[in-house]
Amino acid sequence: MILADTHIHLGASRSGEPVKVSASRNLTLAAIPEILRRYGADVGAVVDLATSRGLADLEAALAGQELRETGDGAFAAPNGTRILAALEAEFRVSESGPFHLLTYVPGLEGARELERLYRDAVKNPGLSTQRVHLSPEVFRQGVEALGGFVVVAHAFTPHRGLFGVGLTLRDAFRDVQGLGLELGLSADVEIVKHVGAIDGLGLMGGSDAHGPETVGRELNALLGEDKGFSVIGRLVAGEAETIYGMNPAFGKYHRTFCLACDAVVEADPPQLRCPRDPAHRVVTGVLDRAMAMAPPKEPRAYPSYVYQLPLSLLPGFGPAARRRLIEAFGGVHQALHDASEAELAAAVGAERTAAVLSMRRGEPPEMVGGGGRWGKVGG
């Protein structure tokens, strides 16, 4: 089984320059392989490696033998983890709000060519997720000419999600076949089963990690042992066996949020307006938006979805407890999902074990998320 996090940012280059401005400066290309190993993941796609600063870091890591280019489109670290080259970029069509796409390309030459494509279409090619002054369709053609793939990033979220800003896939692309779709941190398989617009698209998770502590908070599990670029192709083809991710009720945009009432709308979904005053401005929730979309016409296969939370959201898991988990089970993921209750208790005690078991049961938050605020863990 392969575990892949397909959406990890760079906070800073090795020279200290910002890459993803909102990300932690501790999230560097040099640090990511060890972060992946500690979490228990095999593959990490770094979505800033086709910025000019990200590419320079990749070339320096290869020159210094910190990474080694493999023959399968990936980059191998000495600890056995693999890095994939990717880029997140921002687009706009018509008068809609901007939305993000993820692009993945094989190998060093793919990263270099994608950097050229990005550099010629943005104002600041050193920074991540800049506005691309090309249509999504034209940019996609350039990516696919490199043997790469395009994935709609966090598609349902009101903040830079294609559906979240009120667009359809056809607004951005002539042909939707061959695209992937990232569920984002507020959607799971049960939610998207209501949405017919994504029929035929491979579904995947991605942590959108902006710091070391959030790497792995969403993971894709694939059968087999191939950790090369084929991981992306298989996910886009719909071969994810399992997606590990947050219970969407914890997500920052799960339910519609009224800005005037400063509260989540609690009535049964879909709720697209404030029930107290329809004139109030709202941030439409992922669940509400999905439930209002046209349903699928035909049955389709979906990956399983297993709930997990970052350790930072589980009570009692500071740095010392995290180290004990890694020492006992080899990685955080293995502790959260594979360890028995008795093994967990021996490693981190009864109270922390109870928090992990509650997470495994998918217990809902004390307060659901909405309007940019995370749901609250009970207890």
C-alpha positions in Angstrom: 0.0 0.0 0.0 1.3 3.5 -0.9 0.3 6.5 1.1 0.6 9.8 -0.7 0.0 13.4 0.3 -0.5 15.2 -3.0 -0.6 18.9 -1.8 2.3 20.2 0.3 3.6 23.8 0.1 7.0 25.3 0.5 7.1 28.1 3.0 10.6 29.2 2.1 13.5 28.4 -0.2 16.8 27.3 1.1 18.1 30.9 0.8 15.2 32.0 3.1 13.1 33.7 0.4 9.3 33.2 0.7 7.6 30.7 -1.7 4.1 30.2 -0.3 3.8 33.4 1.7 1.2 32.1 4.1 3.2 28.9 4.8 5.6 28.2 7.7 9.3 29.0 6.9 10.0 25.6 8.5 8.3 23.8 5.6 11.3 23.5 3.2 12.2 21.1 0.5 15.1 19.9 2.7 12.7 19.2 5.6 9.8 17.5 3.8 11.2 14.0 3.3 11.8 13.6 7.0 8.3 15.1 7.8 6.8 12.5 5.5 8.8 9.7 7.1 7.7 10.7 10.6 4.1 10.9 9.5 4.3 7.5 7.9 3.7 8.6 4.3 5.6 7.3 1.3 5.1 10.1 -1.3 4.7 13.9 -1.1 3.9 16.1 -4.0 5.3 19.6 -3.5 3.1 22.1 -5.2 5.6 24.9 -5.5 8.4 23.1 -7.3 7.7 24.8 -10.6 8.1 28.3 -9.1 11.5 29.8 -9.9 12.5 29.5 -6.3 11.1 26.0 -5.9 12.9 24.8 -9.0 16.2 26.3 -7.9 15.8 24.3 -4.6 15.0 21.1 -6.5 18.1 21.5 -8.7 20.3 22.3 -5.7 19.0 19.2 -3.8 19.8 17.0 -6.8 23.2 18.6 -7.2 23.9 18.0 -3.5 22.5 14.4 -3.6 19.9 15.3 -1.1 17.5 14.0 -3.7 18.0 11.6 -6.6 16.0 11.6 -9.8 14.5 8.2 -10.4 13.5 6.7 -13.8 9.8 6.9 -12.9 9.3 10.7 -12.7 9.9 11.0 -9.0 12.7 12.2 -6.7 14.0 9.8 -4.1 15.2 10.9 -0.7 17.8 8.9 1.3 15.1 7.9 3.9 13.1 6.1 1.2 10.3 8.7 0.7 9.6 10.1 -2.8 9.0 13.7 -3.9 6.9 14.6 -6.9 7.0 17.9 -8.8 3.8 19.9 -8.8 2.5 23.5 -9.0 -0.6 25.2 -7.6 -1.7 28.3 -9.6 -4.6 30.7 -9.7 -7.1 31.3 -12.5 -10.1 33.4 -13.3 -12.8 33.2 -15.9 -15.5 35.7 -16.6 -16.4 37.7 -13.5 -16.2 34.9 -11.1 -13.9 34.8 -8.1 -10.4 33.2 -8.6 -9.9 29.5 -8.2 -6.9 27.2 -7.9 -5.7 24.3 -10.0 -3.0 21.8 -9.2 -0.6 20.6 -11.9 1.7 17.6 -11.7 4.6 16.8 -14.1 7.2 14.0 -14.2 10.8 14.5 -13.5 13.3 17.4 -13.6 12.7 18.3 -17.2 8.9 18.4 -16.6 9.5 20.7 -13.7 11.7 23.0 -15.8 9.2 23.2 -18.6 6.3 23.8 -16.2 8.3 26.6 -14.6 8.8 28.2 -18.0 5.1 28.0 -18.7 4.3 29.5 -15.3 7.0 32.2 -15.5 5.7 33.5 -18.8 2.1 33.8 -17.5 2.5 35.4 -14.0 3.9 38.6 -12.5 6.0 37.0 -9.8 7.2 33.5 -10.8 9.1 33.1 -7.5 5.9 32.8 -5.5 3.3 30.1 -5.3 -0.3 30.3 -6.5 0.1 33.5 -8.5 -2.6 34.5 -11.0 -2.0 32.9 -14.4 -2.9 35.2 -17.3 -3.9 32.3 -19.5 -7.1 30.4 -19.8 -7.3 27.2 -17.7 -7.8 25.3 -20.9 -4.6 26.7 -22.6 -2.6 26.1 -19.4 -3.9 22.5 -19.2 -2.9 21.8 -22.8 0.7 23.0 -21.8 0.8 20.7 -18.8 -0.6 17.7 -20.6 2.0 18.2 -23.4 4.6 17.6 -20.7 3.0 14.3 -19.7 1.3 15.9 -16.7 -2.1 16.1 -15.1 -4.4 18.8 -13.9 -6.4 18.5 -10.7 -9.1 21.0 -9.5 -7.8 22.1 -6.1 -10.1 22.0 -3.0 -13.0 22.2 -5.5 -15.8 22.9 -3.1 -14.4 25.5 -0.7 -15.6 29.1 -1.0 -12.0 30.2 -0.8 -10.4 29.6 -4.2 -12.4 26.5 -5.0 -13.9 26.2 -8.5 -17.4 25.1 -7.4 -17.1 27.3 -4.3 -16.9 30.5 -6.4 -19.9 29.5 -8.4 -18.4 28.0 -11.5 -18.9 24.7 -13.3 -16.2 22.5 -14.8 -17.4 23.4 -18.3 -16.8 27.1 -17.5 -13.1 26.3 -17.3 -12.6 23.4 -19.6 -13.8 22.1 -22.9 -13.5 18.5 -21.9 -13.6 17.4 -18.3 -12.3 13.8 -18.9 -8.8 13.3 -17.7 -9.1 15.9 -14.9 -8.7 15.0 -11.2 -10.7 16.5 -8.4 -9.4 17.2 -4.9 -12.1 17.0 -2.2 -10.5 19.6 0.0 -10.7 19.8 3.8 -14.5 20.3 4.0 -15.7 17.5 1.7 -15.7 13.7 1.9 -17.1 10.9 -0.3 -20.5 10.9 1.3 -20.9 14.6 0.5 -19.8 14.3 -3.2 -22.1 11.3 -3.8 -24.7 14.0 -4.2 -22.9 15.7 -7.0 -23.3 14.6 -10.6 -20.9 17.2 -12.0 -17.9 15.2 -10.9 -18.8 11.9 -12.7 -15.8 10.4 -14.4 -13.2 12.4 -12.4 -10.8 10.7 -10.2 -11.2 11.8 -6.6 -8.2 12.5 -4.3 -7.3 14.1 -1.0 -4.5 16.5 -0.3 -3.5 18.1 3.0 -2.8 21.6 1.5 -0.1 21.7 4.2 1.1 25.1 5.1 3.3 23.8 8.0 5.0 20.7 9.2 2.2 19.8 11.6 -0.4 19.6 8.8 1.5 17.4 6.3 -0.5 14.1 6.0 -3.8 15.4 7.4 -5.2 14.2 4.1 -3.7 11.1 2.4 -4.4 8.9 -0.5 -3.9 5.1 -0.2 -3.2 3.1 -3.4 -2.6 -0.6 -3.8 0.8 -1.7 -4.9 4.4 -0.5 -4.3 5.2 1.9 -7.1 6.0 5.3 -5.6 6.8 7.1 -8.9 4.8 9.6 -10.9 2.3 6.9 -11.8 0.8 7.7 -8.4 -0.8 10.8 -9.8 -2.0 9.1 -13.0 -3.6 6.4 -11.0 -5.4 8.9 -8.7 -6.6 10.9 -11.7 -7.9 7.6 -13.2 -9.9 7.0 -10.0 -7.7 4.3 -8.4 -7.6 5.7 -4.9 -8.4 2.8 -2.6 -8.9 5.0 0.5 -8.8 8.7 1.3 -7.8 9.5 4.8 -9.1 13.0 5.8 -10.9 15.1 8.3 -14.6 14.6 9.2 -15.9 17.4 7.0 -18.0 18.8 9.9 -14.7 20.1 11.3 -13.9 21.9 8.0 -13.7 25.7 8.0 -16.4 26.0 5.4 -18.6 22.9 6.1 -22.0 24.8 6.7 -23.3 28.0 5.4 -22.3 30.9 7.7 -24.2 34.2 8.1 -21.8 37.1 8.3 -24.4 39.4 9.9 -25.5 36.9 12.5 -21.9 35.7 13.0 -23.2 32.1 13.2 -23.4 28.9 11.3 -26.8 28.2 9.8 -28.0 25.1 11.6 -31.2 24.2 9.6 -31.1 21.1 7.4 -29.0 21.5 4.2 -29.1 22.9 1.6 -29.2 26.4 3.1 -28.0 29.0 0.7 -29.4 32.1 2.6 -29.8 33.2 6.2 -33.1 31.9 7.4 -33.5 35.0 9.7 -33.0 37.5 6.9 -32.4 36.4 3.3 -30.7 39.8 2.6 -27.8 38.9 5.0 -24.5 38.1 3.3 -23.5 34.5 3.8 -20.5 32.2 3.1 -22.1 29.2 1.4 -21.1 25.9 3.1 -19.6 23.0 1.3 -22.3 20.6 2.4 -25.1 23.1 1.5 -23.6 23.8 -2.0 -23.1 20.1 -2.7 -26.7 19.2 -1.6 -28.0 22.0 -4.0 -26.2 20.6 -7.0 -27.7 18.2 -9.5 -27.2 14.5 -8.4 -25.5 11.8 -10.4 -27.5 10.2 -13.2 -25.7 6.8 -13.0 -24.0 5.0 -10.1 -20.2 5.2 -9.9 -17.5 3.8 -7.8 -16.0 5.8 -4.9 -13.0 5.3 -2.8 -13.6 4.6 0.9 -13.1 7.6 3.2 -11.6 7.2 6.7 -11.7 10.0 9.2 -8.6 11.4 10.9 -7.6 14.6 12.6 -4.2 16.3 12.8 -2.5 15.5 16.1 -2.6 19.3 16.8 -6.4 19.0 17.1 -6.4 16.0 19.5 -6.1 16.9 23.2 -2.8 16.0 24.9 -0.6 15.4 21.8 2.3 17.8 22.3 5.8 17.1 20.9 6.7 14.5 23.5 3.6 12.4 22.9 4.1 12.7 19.1 7.7 11.4 19.5 6.4 8.4 21.5 3.9 7.6 18.8 6.6 7.6 16.1 9.0 5.6 18.2 6.4 3.0 19.0 4.6 2.6 15.7 7.0 4.0 13.0 4.8 6.9 12.0 1.8 9.0 13.1 -0.5 7.5 10.5 0.2 4.0 11.7 -0.5 5.0 15.2 -3.8 6.7 14.4 -5.1 3.9 12.2 -3.3 0.6 12.9 -2.3 0.4 16.5 -4.5 -1.5 19.0 -6.1 0.2 22.0 -3.7 -1.6 24.3 -0.7 -0.6 22.2 -1.7 3.0 22.2 -2.4 3.0 25.9 1.1 1.6 26.6 2.7 4.3 24.4 0.7 7.5 25.3 -1.7 6.7 28.2 -5.4 6.2 28.5 -6.6 9.8 28.0 -4.7 10.2 24.7 -5.8 6.8 23.6 -9.5 7.8 24.2 -9.0 10.8 21.9 -7.6 8.6 19.1 -10.5 6.1 19.5 -13.0 8.9 19.4 -11.4 10.1 16.1 -11.6 6.6 14.7 -15.3 6.5 15.4 -15.8 9.7 13.5 -17.5 11.4 16.4 -18.8 14.8 15.3 -17.4 18.1 16.6 -18.9 20.0 19.5 -19.4 22.8 17.0 -19.4 22.4 13.2 -17.1 24.6 11.1 -18.2 27.4 8.8 -17.3 30.9 7.6 -13.6 30.2 7.9 -13.6 28.8 11.4 -12.7 25.2 12.2 -15.1 23.0 14.0 -14.4 22.5 17.7 -13.3 19.1 19.2 -15.5 18.2 22.2 -14.1 17.1 25.6 
